[in-house]
Amino acid sequence: MARLAHSMIRVLDEERSVDFYRRAFGLEVVNRLEFADFTLVYVAHELDGFELELTINHGRTDPYDLGDGYGHLAVVVDNLQAEFDRFTAEGFAVGKLVDFKNGNVPVARFFFATDPDGYKIEVIQRGGRFQ
C-alpha cells in the first residue's frame, strides 16, 4: 500500500516561507538538503508523517508562475473561527469564511490563506470526512 510522503512547492525566500508555515500551521523544519543549484527544505508537523518540501532554486528572483494547474494544499483544524481570527491578527492574506454545501447538505466550512509565494492553503473545520 502506498502512503503519501510529501508535496513540493517552489519558493523564492527560504526564511520567509519557513516563517510563514511555522507561524500559520506549526510546521517545523525536519530536514534541509543543500545542493549547488538548489536547496530542499522539508517542513512537517511532528504528529503526522506528511511533509511539505520547499524547493529554493538559487539565484531565482522572479516570482513563479503558478499557472492554472495548481489547486491547493489543505489542512484541518479544530476551531476554524479561532484560526481565522489568528490568521487575520497575524496579517496573513486570508479569504472569507465559506459554508460549502451540496444543495442543502453541508460539505465543509473553510477559508483560504495565501502563502508568501501565492500558494493557496485551504483551512478546513474538522468534522465529517475531514478528520
C-alpha positions in Angstrom: 0.0 0.0 0.0 1.3 3.5 -0.9 1.5 6.3 1.7 1.7 10.0 0.7 5.1 11.3 1.7 5.3 14.9 0.7 4.2 17.6 -1.7 6.6 20.1 -3.2 6.3 23.8 -3.9 8.9 26.2 -5.3 9.5 29.3 -3.1 11.7 32.4 -3.6 12.8 33.1 0.0 13.5 30.2 2.4 13.4 32.2 5.6 10.1 33.9 4.7 8.4 30.6 3.7 9.7 28.7 6.7 8.5 31.5 9.0 5.0 31.5 7.3 4.5 27.7 7.6 5.8 27.7 11.2 3.5 30.6 12.3 0.5 29.6 10.3 0.4 25.8 10.7 3.1 24.9 13.3 5.3 23.2 10.7 8.9 22.9 11.7 12.0 22.1 9.6 12.7 18.4 9.8 15.4 18.2 7.1 17.4 20.6 4.9 19.5 19.5 1.9 21.7 22.0 0.1 22.9 21.3 -3.5 24.9 23.5 -5.8 21.9 24.9 -7.6 19.0 24.5 -5.2 18.0 23.7 -1.6 15.3 21.4 -0.4 13.7 22.2 3.0 11.2 19.7 4.4 8.7 21.1 7.0 6.2 18.9 8.9 4.1 18.6 12.0 5.5 16.0 14.4 2.2 14.2 14.7 1.8 13.1 11.1 4.3 11.7 8.6 3.3 14.1 5.7 5.9 16.7 4.7 5.9 19.9 2.6 9.0 20.2 0.5 10.1 23.8 -0.1 12.4 24.0 -3.1 14.5 27.1 -3.3 16.3 27.5 -6.7 19.5 29.5 -6.0 19.6 32.8 -7.9 15.9 32.9 -8.7 14.5 36.4 -8.2 11.3 36.3 -10.4 8.1 35.0 -8.8 7.0 31.6 -10.0 4.0 31.5 -12.4 1.6 29.2 -10.6 -0.3 28.7 -13.8 -3.8 27.2 -14.0 -2.8 23.7 -12.9 -2.1 24.2 -9.2 -5.1 23.7 -6.9 -4.2 24.0 -3.2 -3.0 22.3 -0.1 -5.5 21.6 2.7 -5.2 21.4 6.5 -7.8 20.5 9.1 -8.2 22.5 12.3 -10.2 22.0 15.5 -11.5 25.6 15.7 -11.9 27.3 12.3 -13.1 30.6 13.7 -10.2 30.8 16.1 -7.7 30.1 13.3 -9.4 32.6 11.0 -9.1 35.3 13.8 -5.5 34.3 14.5 -4.5 34.4 10.8 -6.2 37.8 10.4 -4.3 39.1 13.5 -1.0 37.8 12.2 -1.6 39.8 9.0 -1.7 36.7 6.7 -3.7 37.0 3.5 -7.0 35.3 4.1 -10.2 34.9 2.2 -13.7 34.8 3.6 -15.2 32.1 5.7 -17.2 29.8 3.5 -20.0 27.3 4.4 -19.8 24.9 1.4 -22.9 22.9 0.6 -24.1 20.4 -1.9 -27.6 21.6 -2.3 -28.8 21.8 1.3 -26.2 19.2 2.6 -23.2 20.8 4.4 -19.9 19.6 3.0 -17.3 21.8 4.8 -16.6 25.1 6.4 -13.3 26.7 5.4 -11.3 29.7 4.4 -8.3 30.0 2.1 -5.0 31.5 3.2 -2.3 32.6 0.8 1.4 31.9 1.5 4.2 34.5 0.6 4.6 32.9 -2.9 0.9 32.9 -3.8 0.1 29.3 -3.0 -3.4 28.7 -1.6 -4.0 26.7 1.5 -7.5 25.6 2.4 -8.1 25.7 6.2 -11.0 23.3 7.0 -13.0 22.9 10.1 -12.5 19.3 11.5 -15.7 17.2 11.0 -17.4 14.9 8.7 -15.0 13.5 6.1 -12.3 16.0 7.3 -10.8 14.3 10.4 
